[in-house]
Amino acid sequence: MVVQIGCQRMTAAKDMNLESLKIDTGETAAAQVERDLRESIIRLELAPGMRLSEQEIATRMGVSRQPVREALIALGKSKLVDIRPNRGTVVVRISARQMMEARFVREAIEVAVARRASETFDSWTRRKIDTILARQKAANEAHDHNAFRREDEQFHIAIAEGAGCGLAWNAVSDIKAHMDRVCNLQLRHPDSMKKLIAEHEAIITAIDARDADAAAAAMRSHLNGILADLPQIEADNPDLFE
């Protein structure tokens, strides 16, 4: 089945013509196509196992095939799509092994960042985190797991930036998509958002207290939480996993 890309963001992108946006944003058309496709894969709008048509994507997004081809190659390097010569491009199924590897890398980096954050933290960024947590609570009340996941990412970015470790987040951002698809499924379960908010609050409370050990432990517990849910998530969604 060839994917029909009908999400609103892509339709809007077609109307604006992505290739004309480079002047305004400094981002190439290929980078913008990659960003939109990556988000659609994470949201499972482009489901695991779905075949992607280069021409279909180009038509829907109002670009030529070249930036689409470049975007798909980049997504292939991230192991989110499988480019098969003479057979087309397919969204890869969720790999529990790759998700575990991504979590391992995130833990190694973000636990260290939490320790650094407990030693020094930018006051403006600290105030920003309060706003992020408020938006997460609003997303929870609205049962909007996509909005919640966006704010979850902003929380982790803010922790890295506040600690003066912005480059650490860059090292995480490319691999985290393998966790994000599972997180997206996790967030659909009742009370999961409330639990994650509590974990975020525990992290920032430890940072505020300048307790490096507590901050590291809270971050590690937060990132490992998905492991407990993974077997049930995989059992509930067998068609999405390898």
Secondary structure, DSSP 8 states (H G I E B T S, - for coil): -B-----HHHHHHHHH-GGGSHHHHS--HHHHHHHHHHHHHHTTSS-TT-EE-HHHHHHHHT--HHHHHHHHHHHHHTTSEEEETTTEEEE--B-HHHHHHHHHHHHHHHHHHHHHHHH---HHHHHHHHHHHHHHHHHHHTT-HHHHHHHHHHHHHHHHHHTT-HHHHHHHHTTTHHHHHHHHHHTTSTTHHHHHHHHHHHHHHHHHTT-HHHHHHHHHHHHHHHHHHHHHHHHH-GGGB-
